[in-house]
Amino acid sequence: MAKKSDALTPKQRHALELLISGKGMLYKDICAEVGINPSTLYEWRTSHDYPRFQEEYERLKQEQWLATVETARA
């Protein structure tokens, strides 16, 4: 399978926002809101063809965690 573009699509960005929103949404609900199949979200999160999605997901989770720690310290 060919490598995908490094640029995230609007659907990928929306999925990332929902994944890290802290709303506790189930994957099936995220997929329904974004308009994708659950297998697509799984592929974005796990396939080597989507490194940019995975990197951005990890970066946003880390950013969210650091904000939570800072709030707790304050």
ChimeraX attribute file (.defattr): number of C-alpha atoms within 10 A of each C-alpha:
attribute: neighborCount
match mode: 1-to-1
recipient: residues
	/A:1	5
	/A:2	5
	/A:3	9
	/A:4	12
	/A:5	11
	/A:6	11
	/A:7	11
	/A:8	15
	/A:9	11
	/A:10	10
	/A:11	15
	/A:12	18
	/A:13	16
	/A:14	15
	/A:15	23
	/A:16	22
	/A:17	14
	/A:18	20
	/A:19	18
	/A:20	17
	/A:21	13
	/A:22	9
	/A:23	8
	/A:24	11
	/A:25	13
	/A:26	11
	/A:27	17
	/A:28	14
	/A:29	13
	/A:30	21
	/A:31	20
	/A:32	12
	/A:33	13
	/A:34	17
	/A:35	11
	/A:36	15
	/A:37	13
	/A:38	15
	/A:39	12
	/A:40	13
	/A:41	20
	/A:42	11
	/A:43	12
	/A:44	18
	/A:45	18
	/A:46	13
	/A:47	13
	/A:48	14
	/A:49	17
	/A:50	18
	/A:51	17
	/A:52	17
	/A:53	23
	/A:54	17
	/A:55	12
	/A:56	14
	/A:57	20
	/A:58	14
	/A:59	12
	/A:60	17
	/A:61	16
	/A:62	13
	/A:63	13
	/A:64	15
	/A:65	12
	/A:66	12
	/A:67	12
	/A:68	12
	/A:69	11
	/A:70	10
	/A:71	9
	/A:72	8
	/A:73	7
	/A:74	6
